Amino acid sequence: MKIKMPSIKQVGILLGGFLFCSFQNQPSLKGTWEFVGGIYNGKKEGAPTEYALHRKYNITGYEAFAIEKGYKTQKYEAGNYVFKGDTCVDTETFSAQPSKITNIPIHYIYTLKNDTLTLKGTLPTGMKVEEYWRKMK
């Protein structure tokens, strides 16, 4: 059996494609996002109507705020995130309420479509979550 070796041109195309994919810019969540609903263990829930939940992302971290008319804005969470392929690894570093996930990395499959960020994963408690956040202008 004779094995046909790839041509220099074919090898060059493969290497070029590999390098192109390796150095693509990571997506950016930079900006302010508003929670618009989610699915928790199969149960669909809308966004709260009495207040809004916002996340302000920078290049590597975020702060989350509860905003209610007539009240002072409350920071309820902060953390860091990093992209690894199709996964967004989120590590909460601050919670205004007692939390079982502080400093525990949570792996979410993420999608960015138009102005909507979807985070889908399983919390350490076993709860399956799918959250929807809309980018604010």
C-alpha positions as CSV (number, residue, x, y, z in Angstrom):
1,M,0.0,0.0,0.0
2,K,1.4,3.4,-1.0
3,I,0.7,6.4,1.2
4,K,0.3,9.7,-0.5
5,M,2.0,12.5,1.4
6,P,0.3,15.9,1.4
7,S,1.8,18.6,-0.8
8,I,3.6,21.6,0.6
9,K,0.6,23.7,-0.5
10,Q,-1.9,21.5,1.5
11,V,0.3,21.6,4.6
12,G,0.6,25.4,4.3
13,I,-3.2,25.8,4.0
14,L,-3.7,23.5,7.1
15,L,-1.1,25.4,9.1
16,G,-2.5,28.7,8.0
17,G,-6.1,27.7,9.1
18,F,-4.8,26.4,12.4
19,L,-2.9,29.7,13.1
20,F,-5.9,31.7,12.1
21,C,-8.2,29.9,14.5
22,S,-5.7,29.9,17.3
23,F,-5.3,33.7,17.3
24,Q,-8.9,34.7,16.9
25,N,-10.0,37.4,19.4
26,Q,-11.9,36.1,22.4
27,P,-15.5,37.5,22.6
28,S,-16.0,40.5,24.8
29,L,-18.8,40.9,27.3
30,K,-17.7,44.4,28.1
31,G,-20.6,46.6,28.8
32,T,-23.9,46.5,30.8
33,W,-26.3,43.5,30.5
34,E,-29.8,43.2,31.9
35,F,-31.3,39.9,33.1
36,V,-34.3,39.1,31.0
37,G,-35.2,35.6,32.3
38,G,-34.1,32.1,32.6
39,I,-34.8,28.4,33.0
40,Y,-34.0,26.7,36.3
41,N,-34.3,22.9,36.6
42,G,-36.7,23.1,33.6
43,K,-38.9,25.8,35.1
44,K,-39.1,29.0,33.0
45,E,-38.9,32.2,35.0
46,G,-39.1,35.8,33.7
47,A,-37.2,38.8,34.9
48,P,-38.3,40.3,38.1
49,T,-40.9,43.1,37.6
50,E,-40.2,45.1,40.8
51,Y,-36.5,45.6,40.1
52,A,-33.9,45.1,37.4
53,L,-30.7,43.0,37.6
54,H,-27.7,44.4,35.8
55,R,-24.2,43.0,35.3
56,K,-21.4,45.4,34.3
57,Y,-18.6,43.5,32.6
58,N,-15.1,44.6,32.0
59,I,-12.4,42.6,30.2
60,T,-12.0,40.0,32.9
61,G,-14.6,40.6,35.6
62,Y,-18.1,41.8,36.5
63,E,-20.2,43.5,39.2
64,A,-23.9,42.7,39.5
65,F,-26.5,45.2,40.8
66,A,-30.1,45.2,41.8
67,I,-31.8,48.4,40.7
68,E,-35.2,49.4,42.2
69,K,-36.9,52.7,41.7
70,G,-36.8,54.8,44.9
71,Y,-34.0,52.7,46.4
72,K,-30.3,52.9,46.4
73,T,-28.7,50.5,43.9
74,Q,-27.4,47.4,45.6
75,K,-24.3,45.5,44.5
76,Y,-25.2,41.9,45.1
77,E,-22.4,40.0,43.4
78,A,-19.0,40.4,41.7
79,G,-16.6,38.0,40.1
80,N,-14.2,37.1,37.3
81,Y,-14.7,35.2,34.0
82,V,-12.5,33.7,31.3
83,F,-13.4,32.1,28.0
84,K,-12.2,28.5,27.2
85,G,-13.5,27.5,23.8
86,D,-17.3,27.6,23.9
87,T,-17.2,27.8,27.7
88,C,-17.3,30.8,30.0
89,V,-15.8,30.0,33.4
90,D,-17.4,32.3,36.0
91,T,-16.0,32.6,39.5
92,E,-18.0,34.6,42.0
93,T,-15.6,36.4,44.3
94,F,-18.2,38.5,46.3
95,S,-21.8,37.9,47.3
96,A,-23.9,40.2,49.4
97,Q,-25.9,37.1,50.6
98,P,-24.4,33.9,52.0
99,S,-23.4,31.8,49.0
100,K,-22.2,28.2,48.4
101,I,-20.5,29.1,45.1
102,T,-18.1,31.9,46.2
103,N,-14.7,31.1,44.8
104,I,-15.9,28.0,43.0
105,P,-15.5,28.2,39.2
106,I,-18.8,27.5,37.3
107,H,-18.5,26.4,33.7
108,Y,-21.2,27.7,31.4
109,I,-21.7,27.0,27.7
110,Y,-22.3,30.5,26.4
111,T,-23.7,31.9,23.2
112,L,-23.7,35.5,22.0
113,K,-26.5,36.2,19.5
114,N,-27.2,39.8,18.4
115,D,-27.7,41.6,21.8
116,T,-28.4,38.5,23.9
117,L,-26.0,36.5,26.1
118,T,-27.1,33.0,27.1
119,L,-25.3,31.1,29.9
120,K,-26.2,27.5,30.3
121,G,-24.7,25.1,32.9
122,T,-25.1,23.1,36.1
123,L,-24.4,24.7,39.5
124,P,-22.4,22.7,42.1
125,T,-25.8,22.1,43.9
126,G,-26.9,20.2,40.8
127,M,-29.3,22.9,39.6
128,K,-29.5,23.2,35.8
129,V,-29.6,26.9,34.7
130,E,-30.0,28.7,31.5
131,E,-30.0,32.5,31.9
132,Y,-30.6,35.2,29.3
133,W,-29.0,38.7,29.5
134,R,-29.6,41.5,27.0
135,K,-26.9,44.0,26.3
136,M,-28.0,47.6,27.1
137,K,-27.3,50.4,24.8
